[in-house]
Amino acid sequence: MIIDDLSASGIIPVVSIDTAGHALPMAKALTEGGLNIVEVTFRTEAAAIAIRVLRSEMPGLIVGAGTLLHPDQVDAAVDSGAQFGVAPGFNPKVVNRARQRGFPFFPGVCTPTDIESALDLGCKVLKFFPAEAYGGLKTLRAISAPYLHLGVQFIPTGGMKLESVPDYLAQDYVLAVGGTWIAPAEFIRREDWEEIHNLAQAAAHRIKHLDRG
């Protein structure tokens, strides 16, 4: 189950790929560094092709699609082989299309109203975004408290740094943490696979001994 995979990973590298040819070496740098998951954002035209390449060439890698803002992007993600989808905000049309396609989808929230809207459509895994700009873990604790008895879980993303990851993951309602710091777009553009490998390795090492319950 994809939820178990995300929890086991703990960290989801969020990447933006301009050139599909960069997908494979980027993913190899991540996996060799100890991370077996990636979220490819639909911020570029190369996203769908990159996902298709990764699913074909790296079957052991868990590949998600991010920044899904329209129902047709959900279709593109599913048709490319993505195993889960994420969005920065809550759009009922996108949620409903994902449900129609049987696609695990995690909409973004940052307020109690967002959370209630998502729960009303059956979403219990939610992206907390932008996490650090909205007050980080302190805010997440406050807005999540009234809903935890319903089994809601969060994927904080946005402005995350490696140093704060253990504090987030220590919360049993935090499924995983997403972030761009492991494979920044500029590193991918200049093909700095060694540095991406090093950042992935540092992240994997940081969470290796955490008690995830």
N, C-alpha and C positions, 0 to 999 in steps of 0.2 A: 504493500500500500504506500502511495506516495507520501502520505503524512508521516509514516514511520521513517521513510528514507530521509525526509527533510530534518526530522528530529535527530536522527543518527548523525547527519552531517553537521548540524549546528550552525554552519556558516554557508551562505549562498552568495558566491561571487556574481555581481551584476555587471554585465558587459555590454558595450555598444560597439558593434563591428561595422566599419565602413566598407570593407572588402571581404567577400566571402572566403577568399584564399587565406585569410588570417585566422579563420575559425579553428582549424585543426591544430596548428602549432600553439595557439593560445590555450586550447583545451588540454593539450599534452603537457604544457607547462603547469597547468593547474593540477592535473591528476598526478604528475610526477612529484609535485609539491605536497600531495596528500589530500587534495580535495576532489571529490568525484561528482560535483554538481555545478551547474552554471545556469544563470538566467540571462538569455539573450534578449535585449530590449528591442522592441519594434520602433526604434527611433531612426533607423536607417533602412534603405531599400534592400540591403543585403541580409536582413534578419532572417527571413523565411528560408533563404537558400542556406545560410549558415546553420540553421537548426537542422535542415535536411541532411547536410553533410555530416554533422556531428552524430546524428542518430544512425546514419549509415556506417560511418567509419569507426565510431567509438561506442559500441553497444553497452559497455559498462558504465558510461557516463549518464547521469540524470540531467536531462535538458529541459529547461522551462522557457517560457516566453513572457517577457515583461512589457510594460507600457502598452497594454492592450486597451485602446481607447474606444474602439468601434466594433460592432458585431462581426464585420467582415474580417477584422484582424484576428478574432477568435477562430474563424474558419481557416484563415491562412496558417495560424499556429497549429491547429489540430491536423490540418492536411500535410503539414511539414513534419509531423511526428513529435511535436512538443508534448511533454508528459504532465505539465501543469502550466497555469497561466497566472499572471499577476498584473494589477493595475495600480496607479498612484491614487485613484479616487474610486468612488462608488457610483457606478452607472447601471441602473436596472436593466437596460437593454443588453449590455455586455454580459451581465450576470445571467440573464435569461438565455442568451445564446449559448453560453458555456454549459448551462444545464441541459439544453436541448441536445448538445453534442456529447454529453456525458464527460465533460472536461473538467478536471479539478481546477478551480479558479478561486483566487484569493484577492478580493477587492481591497482598495486602500481606504483607511479611515483615520480621522484624527479628532473626532468629537463623539460624545455620547449619542447624538442624533445619527451620525454616520453608522455607529455600531448597531443601533436599533434598526435602522433601515436594512443593513446587511443581514442581521439576524432574521428579519421578517421574510427574507427571501431564502432562508436556509443556509446562509454562509456563517460558519463558525470558526474558520481560519481566516484571519484578517491581517492585511499589511498595515502596520502603523507607520504613517508617512506624512510629512518628513519628521522622523523621530526626534533628532537632536534639536532641530529648529523649534519644535513644539514643546520643548521642555524635557525631552529624554525620558529616562526611566521614572522620574518623579511624576511626570504627567501621565505616563502609561499606567502606573500604579493607581492613580486617582480615577482615571476614566474607565479603567477595566473593572474596578472593584464591584460595581453593581451587577456585573454580567458574568462573573467567573463561575457562579453556580450553574450556569447554562452550558458550561463546557467550552467557552470561547477561548481561542488561542491566537497569539499574535506573532507576526514577523516584522520586527522593527527594522526600518530601512530609512536611510537619508542622513548624511552627515556622520555616519558611524566611523569609529576608529577602533583599532585592535584593542587598545587599552580598556575600552568600555564593554567589550563583548562578554567577558566573564560575568560581569554584574547583571547583564540582561539575561544570559543563559541560566543564571542561578534561579530565575523565577520560573516556576513550573508552568505558568501560562504563556511563556515565550517558547515558541516552537523552534525557531531558528532566527538568525540575524542576517540581513542582507546588506551588501555594501559594494561600492565601486572601487574601494581603496586597493583591493587585491589585484585587479587587472584594469587600471585606468585606461580610458580611451587613448590617451596620448602614448602610453606604453605600447598598446596594440598597434597604433599607427606606425610607430618607429621600430616595430618588431623586436621589442626588448623582452624576449621570452625568458631570459635568465632572471631578470628582475621580477617578472611575474611569478616565476617558479619560487624565487626566494620569499616573496610576499605570501604566496600560498603556503609554503612550508612553515613560515612563522605563524600564520593563522592556525594551521592544523596542529602545530605544537602547543599553541596557547590553550586550545580547548581539549587537548588529548586526555588530560587527567581530571576534567571537570565531572562532577557527579550530576548526570542528567536524569536521575531518578529511574 
